[in-house]
Amino acid sequence: MARTLVLWALIMAAFLGKYDGLSLCNINQEGLVACKPAVTKPNPIDPSADCCQALNGANLTCLCSYRSSPFLPALGIDPDLCMALPAKCDLQTPANC
């Protein structure tokens, strides 16, 4: 439980810009911030070039592990939009994602 709370706090800090050293699945804070408009409802936008560049070096299997996570919706991130990003950036989504 404590480990889950720490992870949640780190993810929240990344999206609020409070922790400069955070990375998630090999995406640094700048990449997370660049991708947020593409995964936030009600009006998501197409991923930016900066977002796609961040995803290019990401561990996509790791990202898939967050698909059912309660943390993404708690941060205003739509998991389905998040999982659609690789295809929108012309990257191959892992088979079991």
N, C-alpha and C positions, 0 to 999 in steps of 0.2 A: 504494500500500500504506500509506504513512504517513497519507494522508488518511482511509483506511478505519479505521485505528487511532484517529485523533483522533475520528471520528464515533462509533465504538464507545465510547470513553472518555466522551464527552459524554452518550450515551444511558444508559450505566451510572451515571454520576453523577446523572442526573435521577432514576432509579429508586431510588437509594440516598440521595437527599436531600443530596448533597454540593455541589451547584452551584445556587445560587438563581437565576441569570440565564438558565438554559437554557429554550429553547422548541424544540419539534419540530413542524413543519408547522402553525405558529401555535397550538400548545397549550403553555401555560406549565407550569412545574413542578407547580403545584398541580393542574392538569388531568390531567397525566400520573399523578400519585399517586392522584387520585380515580378514574381509570379502571383502574388496575392490578388491583384485586380482580376486575374483570369480565373480565379477559383472562388470568387465571392459573389453570392447572389444579392440582389435580384437582377443585376445588370452586368454579368461578367463580360470581359472583353477578350479578344484574342490575345494569346500570350505574346509578349514583346520579344524582341531579339535578345535582350538581356535575360529574360526568363528562359528562353530556349537554350541559350548558351549555358546557363546554370544547370539545366536538365541534362545537357549533353554529358556533363561530368558526374551526374548523380548516380547513385546506386538505386536503380528503378525497382529492384526486388525489395529493397528496404522501404521505398515509398509505398509499395503495394501493401506492406504490412500495416499501414495506417488506414486502409480502406474501411475497416469496421471500427475504427477507434472512435471513442466518444469525444476525444480532444479536438478533432478537426471541426465538427459542428459547433462545439463550445466556443471556438475562435471565429465563428462565422465563415468557415471554409466548407464548401460543399465537397464531400468525398468523391462523388461522381465526376464533378468538374476537374478535381485534382487528378483522378485516374485517366482523364481524357487528355491531359496536357502532353504526354509523350507523343501521341499520334498527331496532335496539332503542331508539334515541333518536328515532325517527320522522323521520330525516333520509334524504335520497336518496343512495344509494351511487353513485359515478361508474360509468358504463356499463362501462368496461374494467377494473374492479377485480376 
